[in-house]
């Protein structure tokens, strides 16, 4: 089935009223999705524009109507967000404003689905969405396309309770994005977005899946992030990461001591973040595993 821009525009406008969202047949939305799939991958400004209008129609259709959101997500969950073609984006034939619109309406659609109903979301689905979001962010940075930080942060925030434990490598991408977005928003006097980005990052840092890396890789990540400390937010995130890592090896403890203390004078050789550095050290010394060992040793001695 074919749709014109005029037809999609008319339907989109009508779907601003909730009664119409309930009245439009699902078959019409399914036809729009089929039309979208046949248009992919987009090869021209015209393709991107008509597909953007199709996504916009779906975004209005799902808003505040849970059954609609569940239906549309069932149709698109494997495909959204769609990352535009790199070669085309570098070509002057495709307008960046057209790509911006294409990306924006997909984020609006995703956000509308999440805020309307989340019951059909699974961890695997959310992890895939987060992975695609980072690829989308990377694409936009490469081609200097503005992206709506609020929408990205809202979607990440909605995904977190479903994902629960995020894979550490994926978290590091999230951390970089959130802190970059927070700094950018702060420079533009957008305190709300800046704080929202920080809050999402801290929330994810509280529950990490570290099963894919060994202690050596954990140490490398820890010391890299320690070297990048710049403010209280960095401190809090690093403390959370250290707790999740649970390295608890003598070698790591020795490395921490060497990092913080001069071996000859035994004095602190760090000039900033002293309280946090000492907290890191004390956390490692009294970590659960070491305390278990101390407790066991004490019990054996008393026997």
N, C-alpha and C positions, 0 to 999 in steps of 0.2 A: 504494500500500500504506500502511496506517495502523499506527502504533506507539503504544503507551501508555507512560506513564512507568514503569510496573512492568516492562514488557518490556525497555525500554532499560536500566533499572537492573540487571535480572538479567543481561543480556548484558554490560554494562560490568564487573560484578563477576567474571563468568566469564573475561573477557579479561585479568584480572590474571595468569593463568597462561599462560606462553608457548605451551604445547602447544595451548591453545584458540585462540590467535591464528592458529596454522597451520591449525586445523581448521574455523574459521568460513568458510562459502562466500563468495566475493567478491560473489555475487549479493545476499547479505543486506546487505552494506555498501553496495552500489550502490542497493539499495532504501531504505536509511536516508538516503543522499544525496538521492535523488529526493524522499523525504518532507520533508527539510530545505528543498529548493528550493521545494516547493509551499507551505511555511509562510512563506516570505519574501515581502514584508517582515513582520516580526513586528508584531502590533497589540495584544498584551495580555501581561500577566504570564505567562499560561498558555502563550502561543506562545514567549516567550523561554525559559521553563523547559524545555519539551519540546525545543526546538532546542539548548539548552545540554547536555541529556542526550545528544542525538544526537552533538554534537561530542565529548563526553566518551567516548562509546563508540568513536568513531573514534580518539581520542587513545590509548586503551588498545590498540586493534587494531594501530596502526602501531609501537608501542614495540619497538625492538630486532629488528624483522623487516623487513629492507630491501624485500623484494618487496611487503609490505603497504603500506609507506610510499610506494613508487613508485605503487602502484595508487591509493591515496587521494589523493595529490597530483595525480594526473592528473584526478581528479574535481573537486577543489575549488580548483585553483590560480588560477582567474580570480575567485574569490569571497571568498577569505579574506585578511585578517580583515574581517568584516562590521562596519561602523560603525552603531550604533543610530541610529534616527531622532531628529533634534534636537527636533522638536516633541513627540514622545512623551516624551523624557527630561525635558522641562520640565513635563510634565503629571503631576500627583500620582497618576494612575491606574497609572503604571508605577513599581515599587519600584526604587530605586537599587541595592539589594542584588541584585535579579534581574539588572539590567544588568551589575553587577560580575561575577556568575557567568558570564553570557553571554560577556563579554570575556575573562575568565580562562581558560575552557576552550579558547577559540580560540587563545590564546597558547600554552597547553600543547600543543595539537595541532600548531601550527606548529613549536614547539621540538622536539617528539618526531620530527617528520619530518626536520628539519635534522640532529639528532644521530644519527639512524638511517642516513640516506643523503642525499647531496647531489648525486649524479651527474646527476640529471635537472634540476637547477637551472640556469637561464640568467641572464645579466646582466639582460635585460629583465624576467624574472620577479622577480628579487630587487629591482630598482629599484622595481617596482610594489608589492612587499610593504613596502619601506621607506617609500614614499610613503604607503601606507595606515596604516602604524604611526604616522606622525606625525599623520595626521588623527585616528587613534584616541586618541593622547595628548592632542591638542588638545580632543577631545570630553570626555575624562575630566577635564581641568583645568577646562573650562567648567562641568561639572556636579558637580565635587568628588567624583569617583569614584576611589577608590584603585586604583592599577594596580601590578602586580608589576614593579618595576624590574629585577630579576634576569632575568626572562624576556625583556623588551624588549632588554636589553643583550646577552644570549646570542644572540638572533636577529640583531641588528645585527652582532655579531661573526662569526657564521656567514656572513652575506651578504657581508662585506667582501672576502674573497679571490675571490669570484665577480664582484662588481661591479667591483673593482679601482679604476677611476677613477670617483669620484662627482661628479655635476654640482654646481657650486659653490653654487648656491642651495639645493639639497637638503642639502649639507654644513652650511650655516649653520644650518638647522633642527636638524640632528643635533647640532651644537656646542651650541646653546642648550639642547637637551634633556639632553645628557650632563652639561654643567656644572651645570645646575639639579638633576639627579638626584644628582650627586656631592656638591653642597653639602647637599642634603636628607639624604642618607645619612650624611654627616659629622656633621651636627647630631644624628643619632639614634645616633651611635657605631657605625655600620656601615661600618667601614674597608674591608672587602672590596668591597662594592658601590660605594663611593665611588671606589676605585682602579680597579675594572673599568670604570666609566663613563668615567674619564679615559683609560684605556688604549685603549678603543674609539675615542674621539674623536681621539686622537693618531694612531692607525693609519689612520683615514680621511683625516686631514689630509695624509698623506704622498703621496697620489695623487689630484689633483683634475682634473676636466674643466672647464677655463676657456674653452672654445671659444665659449660662448654670451654672453660679456661682453667689452666693449672695455676699453682701458687706463684710460679715465676711470672706468668702473664698478669696475675693480680698485682704483684709487686710493681711491675712496670707501669701499669695503669695508675696505681696509687701515687707513685713518685712523680709521674708526669703531671697528674692533677695537683699534687702538692706544689710543684714548681709553677703552676699557673694561678695560685691563690692571689686574689686581688681584693676580696671583700668578705663580709659576713655571710653572704649567700654561698659563695664558694666554700667557706668553712663548713657550713651546715651540710652541704651536699657531700663533701669529702668525709665528714664524720659518719654520715649515713652509709656511704659506700664502704668505708672501713668496717663498719659493724656487719654489713652484709657479706663482705669478703671472708671474714673469720679465718685469716691466714694462720695465725697462731704458730709460727715456727720460730725457733731460736735465731735463725738467720735474719728473718724480717725484723725481729726485735733488735738485733745487733745493728742492722742497717738504720733503724730509726734512731738509736742512740748515737750512731756516728753522724747522722744528719743533724741532730739537735745539739750535740755536745762536742766541744773540742777535746780530743783524746789526751792532750797534754795538760791543759789547764783544768779540765773537767767543767768548764764553764759553758753556758749557753752560747752558741755561735750564731743563733738566728736573731735577726733584728726586728722582725715583725711577726704577727700572729703567734706570739709567745704563749698566751693562755691556751689557744687551740692546739698548738703543737704539743704542749705538755698533756693536754687532755687526750690527744691521740696516743701518746706514749703510755699514759696510765691505763687507757682502755685496753691496750695490747697486753700490758703486764697483768691486769686482773681479768683478762678474757675468760670466758666460761670454761674453755678447755683447760687453761692453765690452772684455774681455781679448782677444777675437778681433780687435776693431778696433785695439787697441794693437799686437797681434802683427803684423797686416797692415801697419800704419803703419811699424813698425820694420823689417819686411822690405823695404818699398819704399824706405825711406831708405838701407838698407845696399846696395841695388842701385845 
